[in-house]
Amino acid sequence: MDRSTPPSRSIPLERGNYHVTLLTSAPSSGILGEDQAIDIWFQALEEFPDLAHHGVPQLVPEDNEEPAAQD
């Protein structure tokens, strides 16, 4: 861990594999990141899972794109 990271912005975890779930909603200001709460859950896994997709999916579509279908 980068020691310059404030403790309030880091989460100590045991070494291993995790399913990570993130939940948030737009803040009342409408400006993403401004006083925006993000809930984070970690589920420890015994081994690395088989992945349905490789890479990171686009979470926010480009201006002229439809959101990707969820499986």
VEXTIZA-588345 format. One line per 3 residues: for each residue y, x negated, z negated of N, C-alpha, C. Coordinates in nm, 3 decimals, always signed. Layout:
<recs>
Y:X:Z:Y:X:Z:Y:X:Z; ...
</recs>
This chain:
<recs>
-0.117:-0.084:+0.000:+0.000:+0.000:+0.000:+0.124:-0.089:+0.000; +0.223:-0.046:+0.075:+0.351:-0.115:+0.078:+0.419:-0.094:-0.057; +0.443:-0.198:-0.131:+0.500:-0.188:-0.266:+0.643:-0.136:-0.264
+0.709:-0.131:-0.147:+0.844:-0.077:-0.141:+0.845:+0.076:-0.133; +0.727:+0.136:-0.120:+0.717:+0.282:-0.116:+0.734:+0.338:-0.257; +0.829:+0.430:-0.277:+0.848:+0.486:-0.411:+0.722:+0.559:-0.457
+0.686:+0.548:-0.584:+0.567:+0.618:-0.635:+0.570:+0.769:-0.609; +0.689:+0.828:-0.605:+0.698:+0.972:-0.580:+0.661:+1.008:-0.437; +0.647:+0.908:-0.349:+0.613:+0.933:-0.210:+0.477:+0.873:-0.172
+0.394:+0.849:-0.271:+0.261:+0.795:-0.244:+0.157:+0.870:-0.327; +0.036:+0.872:-0.279:-0.075:+0.941:-0.346:-0.190:+0.841:-0.358; -0.221:+0.798:-0.480:-0.334:+0.705:-0.494:-0.467:+0.778:-0.475
-0.554:+0.723:-0.392:-0.686:+0.781:-0.365:-0.791:+0.672:-0.374; -0.911:+0.713:-0.411:-1.025:+0.621:-0.405:-1.052:+0.589:-0.257; -1.101:+0.471:-0.230:-1.137:+0.432:-0.094:-1.247:+0.525:-0.044
-1.237:+0.573:+0.080:-1.339:+0.661:+0.135:-1.286:+0.746:+0.248; -1.365:+0.846:+0.285:-1.331:+0.939:+0.392:-1.293:+1.073:+0.332; -1.193:+1.137:+0.391:-1.144:+1.264:+0.338:-1.113:+1.361:+0.450
-1.136:+1.490:+0.426:-1.074:+1.595:+0.506:-0.937:+1.615:+0.444; -0.835:+1.619:+0.527:-0.699:+1.637:+0.478:-0.644:+1.768:+0.533; -0.590:+1.851:+0.446:-0.528:+1.977:+0.485:-0.382:+1.972:+0.444
-0.293:+2.000:+0.540:-0.149:+2.002:+0.515:-0.096:+2.141:+0.547; -0.015:+2.195:+0.457:+0.048:+2.325:+0.479:+0.197:+2.313:+0.451; +0.277:+2.377:+0.534:+0.421:+2.381:+0.513:+0.479:+2.499:+0.588
+0.604:+2.524:+0.569:+0.678:+2.621:+0.648:+0.819:+2.568:+0.663; +0.892:+2.621:+0.760:+1.027:+2.573:+0.782:+1.113:+2.603:+0.660; +1.198:+2.509:+0.621:+1.287:+2.533:+0.507:+1.393:+2.637:+0.540
+1.454:+2.694:+0.439:+1.552:+2.801:+0.461:+1.669:+2.755:+0.546; +1.698:+2.625:+0.546:+1.808:+2.573:+0.630:+1.772:+2.575:+0.778; +1.642:+2.582:+0.807:+1.596:+2.576:+0.947:+1.586:+2.434:+1.000
+1.622:+2.336:+0.919:+1.616:+2.195:+0.960:+1.489:+2.134:+0.902; +1.394:+2.101:+0.990:+1.268:+2.044:+0.944:+1.292:+1.914:+0.870; +1.230:+1.901:+0.753:+1.242:+1.781:+0.672:+1.349:+1.790:+0.565
+1.436:+1.890:+0.574:+1.542:+1.905:+0.473:+1.493:+1.993:+0.359; +1.469:+1.933:+0.243:+1.415:+2.005:+0.127:+1.291:+2.086:+0.164; +1.207:+2.028:+0.248:+1.086:+2.096:+0.295:+0.967:+2.058:+0.208
+0.900:+2.157:+0.153:+0.780:+2.132:+0.072:+0.659:+2.121:+0.163; +0.572:+2.026:+0.134:+0.447:+2.008:+0.208:+0.335:+2.002:+0.106; +0.241:+2.097:+0.115:+0.124:+2.097:+0.027:+0.014:+2.017:+0.093
-0.052:+1.930:+0.016:-0.155:+1.842:+0.069:-0.281:+1.855:-0.016; -0.395:+1.876:+0.050:-0.525:+1.880:-0.017:-0.615:+1.773:+0.045; -0.691:+1.705:-0.040:-0.787:+1.604:+0.003:-0.925:+1.645:-0.044
-1.021:+1.647:+0.047:-1.160:+1.675:+0.012:-1.241:+1.550:+0.044; -1.293:+1.485:-0.059:-1.372:+1.364:-0.038:-1.500:+1.397:+0.038; -1.539:+1.308:+0.129:-1.660:+1.325:+0.210:-1.756:+1.210:+0.182
-1.885:+1.239:+0.189:-1.986:+1.135:+0.170:-1.986:+1.034:+0.284; -1.958:+1.080:+0.405:-1.958:+0.992:+0.523:-1.858:+1.044:+0.624; -1.825:+0.960:+0.721:-1.730:+1.000:+0.825:-1.791:+1.112:+0.908
-1.720:+1.223:+0.928:-1.777:+1.337:+1.001:-1.778:+1.317:+1.153; -1.861:+1.395:+1.222:-1.854:+1.403:+1.368:-1.725:+1.478:+1.400; -1.648:+1.424:+1.493:-1.520:+1.486:+1.526:-1.532:+1.575:+1.648
-1.465:+1.691:+1.644:-1.464:+1.782:+1.758:-1.369:+1.730:+1.866; -1.265:+1.657:+1.825:-1.164:+1.605:+1.918:-1.137:+1.460:+1.883; -1.104:+1.381:+1.983:-1.067:+1.242:+1.959:-0.916:+1.230:+1.975
-0.853:+1.156:+1.890:-0.708:+1.141:+1.893:-0.643:+1.245:+1.804; -0.514:+1.256:+1.813:-0.437:+1.348:+1.730:-0.386:+1.461:+1.818; -0.413:+1.587:+1.782:-0.363:+1.697:+1.865:-0.212:+1.711:+1.853
-0.150:+1.761:+1.957:-0.007:+1.789:+1.954:+0.016:+1.909:+1.863; +0.091:+1.893:+1.756:+0.112:+2.000:+1.660:+0.229:+2.090:+1.698; +0.329:+2.035:+1.764:+0.445:+2.112:+1.808:+0.453:+2.100:+1.959
+0.442:+2.214:+2.031:+0.444:+2.206:+2.178:+0.580:+2.159:+2.231; +0.577:+2.099:+2.349:+0.701:+2.063:+2.416:+0.776:+2.193:+2.448; +0.903:+2.185:+2.479:+0.986:+2.304:+2.500:+0.928:+2.404:+2.600
+0.866:+2.355:+2.707:+0.818:+2.445:+2.812:+0.666:+2.463:+2.812; +0.601:+2.433:+2.702:+0.456:+2.443:+2.695:+0.415:+2.552:+2.599; +0.301:+2.613:+2.628:+0.240:+2.709:+2.536:+0.165:+2.629:+2.429
+0.157:+2.678:+2.306:+0.076:+2.610:+2.204:-0.070:+2.601:+2.247; -0.138:+2.492:+2.207:-0.279:+2.474:+2.241:-0.363:+2.580:+2.169; -0.467:+2.627:+2.237:-0.557:+2.727:+2.176:-0.635:+2.663:+2.063
-0.655:+2.738:+1.956:-0.733:+2.692:+1.842:-0.879:+2.728:+1.865; -0.969:+2.633:+1.837:-1.113:+2.661:+1.850:-1.164:+2.736:+1.731
</recs>
